[in-house]
Amino acid sequence: MSLADIQPIVIGVLQGVISSSVFVLLLFIGFCVVVGFTKTKRTAGNAPVVKSLDEAVTHQAVTYLPPTAPRGPIDQLAGSLLTHEK
């Protein structure tokens, strides 16, 4: 094989790799743009971003606990019916 025979093969391989890379990159960027636009829906209040699935479904803002809500240690298994058998 001479250099004249190898040159079209190398150019074809480079063209294929570059074109497929550009296609995948554009597909990824397009997906990110579409998903990004869906986040800018106004569902509750004046917030431009959907904060949770519940807010997206109910179209009501999420109610958070106030800063004065009681905090502290809690035993999550205190009322359970689990017993330890020996």
Order of alpha helices (4+ residues) and beta strands (2+ residues): alpha-alpha
